[in-house]
Amino acid sequence: MNDIVIEPLGEHPRGAFCCDLQRIDNFFKNNALKSHRAYAQRVFVACTADDKSPVGFYALTTMTFRPGMNAEADKKFGRFDAIPSIYLTMIGRDKAAPKGLGARMMLDAFQRALEVREHVGVYALTLHAFNEKVKAYYETFGFQQFADPAQDQEEYKAMFIPLSTVAEAFVEAGDAE
């Protein structure tokens, strides 16, 4: 997997991408480039350096949430109407993608979120989990469900990870090497 690069979406051929979730496939094939070019979200593509065919992608934007993440966030942002975050709008990997690509893309998203945090005030990386299996997978990275279920979108559970937690994990991982 060392030959995989993650780069901003450009003229990558997206027609063959298939993760078997129609909502994600449709977004990536039909709307990702338009959204990326409009700066509505920034889309990042996983591919090999010599073949620009995407094997995975994720998209980031900013979002605010009402207090109700957890006690720490509510204490920190209690006097504000909203908690600023970077929002992982979508992530998908082609069904033929190499094992471990989802984790690699998540780590890349964490790094980009930390870079933004150095220039813009944001508290957490947030997302909505597609189902219970996906929710459990995100929990392995340290994501936790919002204390306030009103943050959920229908059946999609709102989740977050404080960027301070992500930064600490990167420091610890760097110390371990």
KOLZA-687594 format. One record per residue (C-alpha): x, y, z. Coordinates in nm, 4 decimals. Layout:
+----------+----------+----------+
:       c1 :       c2 :       c3 :
+----------+----------+----------+
:        X :        Y :        Z :
...
+----------+----------+----------+
// end
This chain:
+----------+----------+----------+
:       c1 :       c2 :       c3 :
+----------+----------+----------+
:   0.0000 :   0.0000 :   0.0000 :
:   0.3048 :   0.2253 :  -0.0007 :
:   0.2353 :   0.3119 :  -0.3633 :
:  -0.1006 :   0.4727 :  -0.2707 :
:  -0.1069 :   0.8522 :  -0.2730 :
:  -0.3856 :   1.0693 :  -0.1368 :
:  -0.4293 :   1.3933 :  -0.3263 :
:  -0.6928 :   1.6580 :  -0.3968 :
:  -0.9533 :   1.5556 :  -0.6517 :
:  -0.8756 :   1.6655 :  -1.0045 :
:  -0.9442 :   1.5028 :  -1.3377 :
:  -0.9384 :   1.1548 :  -1.1868 :
:  -1.1555 :   0.9049 :  -1.3796 :
:  -1.4411 :   0.8313 :  -1.1394 :
:  -1.6813 :   0.6292 :  -1.3562 :
:  -1.5633 :   0.2835 :  -1.2504 :
:  -1.5558 :   0.3583 :  -0.8758 :
:  -1.7868 :   0.1290 :  -0.6798 :
:  -1.8119 :   0.0884 :  -0.3037 :
:  -2.1572 :  -0.0728 :  -0.3274 :
:  -2.3298 :   0.2103 :  -0.1402 :
:  -2.5351 :   0.3948 :  -0.3997 :
:  -2.5409 :   0.7258 :  -0.2116 :
:  -2.1607 :   0.7341 :  -0.1880 :
:  -2.1045 :   0.6071 :  -0.5431 :
:  -2.3472 :   0.8647 :  -0.6854 :
:  -2.1896 :   1.1519 :  -0.4960 :
:  -1.8387 :   1.0595 :  -0.6030 :
:  -1.9233 :   0.9961 :  -0.9686 :
:  -2.1671 :   1.2846 :  -1.0215 :
:  -2.1142 :   1.5630 :  -0.7669 :
:  -1.7725 :   1.5404 :  -0.6034 :
:  -1.5777 :   1.7431 :  -0.8605 :
:  -1.8400 :   2.0181 :  -0.8780 :
:  -1.8525 :   2.0410 :  -0.4980 :
:  -1.4719 :   2.0362 :  -0.4744 :
:  -1.4291 :   2.3119 :  -0.7340 :
:  -1.6902 :   2.5265 :  -0.5577 :
:  -1.5028 :   2.4836 :  -0.2265 :
:  -1.8241 :   2.3518 :  -0.0709 :
:  -1.6135 :   2.0580 :   0.0438 :
:  -1.2636 :   1.9429 :  -0.0326 :
:  -1.2429 :   1.5958 :  -0.1805 :
:  -0.9292 :   1.3831 :  -0.1511 :
:  -0.8640 :   1.0792 :  -0.3672 :
:  -0.6587 :   0.7686 :  -0.2964 :
:  -0.4891 :   0.6313 :  -0.6080 :
:  -0.1500 :   0.5127 :  -0.7255 :
:   0.1009 :   0.7637 :  -0.8576 :
:   0.1035 :   0.5981 :  -1.2007 :
:  -0.2718 :   0.5276 :  -1.2281 :
:  -0.5035 :   0.8102 :  -1.1270 :
:  -0.8065 :   0.5788 :  -1.1045 :
:  -0.9455 :   0.6304 :  -0.7538 :
:  -0.9562 :   0.3373 :  -0.5142 :
:  -1.0967 :   0.5556 :  -0.2377 :
:  -1.1921 :   0.9093 :  -0.1429 :
:  -1.3082 :   1.1255 :   0.1421 :
:  -1.4524 :   1.4759 :   0.1660 :
:  -1.4129 :   1.7432 :   0.4336 :
:  -1.5950 :   2.0648 :   0.5100 :
:  -1.6644 :   2.2705 :   0.8210 :
:  -1.9737 :   2.2447 :   1.0349 :
:  -2.0962 :   2.3659 :   1.3672 :
:  -2.2934 :   2.1625 :   1.6161 :
:  -2.5037 :   2.2760 :   1.9074 :
:  -2.3549 :   2.1968 :   2.2457 :
:  -2.4263 :   1.8359 :   2.3331 :
:  -2.1090 :   1.6544 :   2.2277 :
:  -1.9939 :   1.5716 :   2.5794 :
:  -1.9309 :   1.7435 :   2.9130 :
:  -1.5788 :   1.8602 :   2.8173 :
:  -1.6920 :   2.0276 :   2.4951 :
:  -2.0019 :   2.1746 :   2.6582 :
:  -1.7877 :   2.3265 :   2.9332 :
:  -1.5421 :   2.4699 :   2.6812 :
:  -1.8089 :   2.6035 :   2.4438 :
:  -2.1043 :   2.6444 :   2.6813 :
:  -2.1284 :   3.0196 :   2.6284 :
:  -2.1422 :   2.9758 :   2.2493 :
:  -2.4345 :   2.8649 :   2.0382 :
:  -2.2203 :   2.6295 :   1.8323 :
:  -1.9107 :   2.4113 :   1.8503 :
:  -1.6870 :   2.4453 :   1.5413 :
:  -1.5695 :   2.1280 :   1.3732 :
:  -1.4276 :   1.9795 :   1.0592 :
:  -1.6892 :   1.7487 :   0.9168 :
:  -1.6072 :   1.4282 :   0.7295 :
:  -1.8987 :   1.4397 :   0.4881 :
:  -1.8247 :   1.1132 :   0.3161 :
:  -1.5606 :   0.8440 :   0.2907 :
:  -1.5609 :   0.5447 :   0.0605 :
:  -1.3285 :   0.2855 :  -0.0800 :
:  -1.3693 :   0.0872 :  -0.3961 :
:  -1.4672 :  -0.2726 :  -0.3267 :
:  -1.1407 :  -0.3793 :  -0.4976 :
:  -0.9264 :  -0.1433 :  -0.2843 :
:  -0.6383 :  -0.2821 :  -0.0802 :
:  -0.7060 :  -0.3831 :   0.2790 :
:  -0.6298 :  -0.1015 :   0.5219 :
:  -0.7129 :   0.1798 :   0.2816 :
:  -1.0010 :   0.3077 :   0.4972 :
:  -0.7690 :   0.3486 :   0.7955 :
:  -0.5051 :   0.5145 :   0.5776 :
:  -0.7600 :   0.7657 :   0.4484 :
:  -0.8838 :   0.8335 :   0.8031 :
:  -0.5277 :   0.9039 :   0.9188 :
:  -0.4834 :   1.1401 :   0.6251 :
:  -0.8076 :   1.3171 :   0.7203 :
:  -0.6811 :   1.3471 :   1.0790 :
:  -0.3568 :   1.5059 :   0.9563 :
:  -0.5419 :   1.7551 :   0.7374 :
:  -0.7774 :   1.8412 :   1.0249 :
:  -0.4792 :   1.9080 :   1.2504 :
:  -0.3289 :   2.1375 :   0.9856 :
:  -0.6549 :   2.3347 :   0.9669 :
:  -0.6673 :   2.3530 :   1.3474 :
:  -0.3395 :   2.5456 :   1.3427 :
:  -0.5038 :   2.8242 :   1.1390 :
:  -0.8752 :   2.8094 :   1.2206 :
:  -1.0506 :   2.7465 :   1.5502 :
:  -1.2044 :   2.3990 :   1.5378 :
:  -1.2618 :   2.1584 :   1.8247 :
:  -1.3245 :   1.8197 :   1.6667 :
:  -1.3496 :   1.6040 :   1.3589 :
:  -1.7152 :   1.5070 :   1.3246 :
:  -1.9158 :   1.2696 :   1.1072 :
:  -2.2393 :   1.0765 :   1.0862 :
:  -2.2009 :   0.6975 :   1.0926 :
:  -2.3916 :   0.5163 :   0.8177 :
:  -2.4885 :   0.2188 :   1.0345 :
:  -2.3944 :   0.0342 :   1.3550 :
:  -2.1083 :  -0.1571 :   1.1889 :
:  -1.9553 :   0.1665 :   1.0607 :
:  -2.0141 :   0.3316 :   1.3993 :
:  -1.8196 :   0.0512 :   1.5688 :
:  -1.5359 :   0.0949 :   1.3157 :
:  -1.5123 :   0.4687 :   1.3884 :
:  -1.5034 :   0.3936 :   1.7596 :
:  -1.1773 :   0.2021 :   1.7010 :
:  -1.0230 :   0.5387 :   1.6046 :
:  -1.1541 :   0.7039 :   1.9213 :
:  -1.4727 :   0.8596 :   1.7863 :
:  -1.7558 :   0.8812 :   2.0352 :
:  -2.1254 :   0.9344 :   1.9889 :
:  -2.2710 :   1.2742 :   2.0747 :
:  -2.4348 :   1.2863 :   2.4164 :
:  -2.7312 :   1.4689 :   2.2576 :
:  -2.9101 :   1.2365 :   2.0101 :
:  -3.0729 :   1.5434 :   1.8505 :
:  -2.7441 :   1.5803 :   1.6565 :
:  -2.8160 :   1.2572 :   1.4675 :
:  -2.9456 :   1.2712 :   1.1118 :
:  -3.2287 :   1.0196 :   1.0922 :
:  -3.0585 :   0.6819 :   1.1495 :
:  -2.7069 :   0.8244 :   1.1042 :
:  -2.5393 :   0.8618 :   1.4441 :
:  -2.3460 :   1.1852 :   1.5038 :
:  -1.9912 :   1.1148 :   1.6209 :
:  -1.6837 :   1.3198 :   1.7023 :
:  -1.3243 :   1.2997 :   1.8122 :
:  -1.1598 :   1.6030 :   1.9748 :
:  -0.8637 :   1.7183 :   1.7668 :
:  -0.6599 :   1.7439 :   2.0876 :
:  -0.7048 :   1.3660 :   2.1200 :
:  -0.5898 :   1.3170 :   1.7612 :
:  -0.2849 :   1.5392 :   1.8166 :
:  -0.1900 :   1.3468 :   2.1314 :
:  -0.2197 :   1.0151 :   1.9454 :
:   0.0117 :   1.1381 :   1.6692 :
:   0.2658 :   1.2552 :   1.9269 :
:   0.2503 :   0.9177 :   2.1045 :
:   0.2835 :   0.7309 :   1.7742 :
:   0.5831 :   0.9443 :   1.6829 :
:   0.7434 :   0.8707 :   2.0193 :
:   0.6872 :   0.4983 :   1.9677 :
:   0.8825 :   0.4919 :   1.6426 :
+----------+----------+----------+
// end
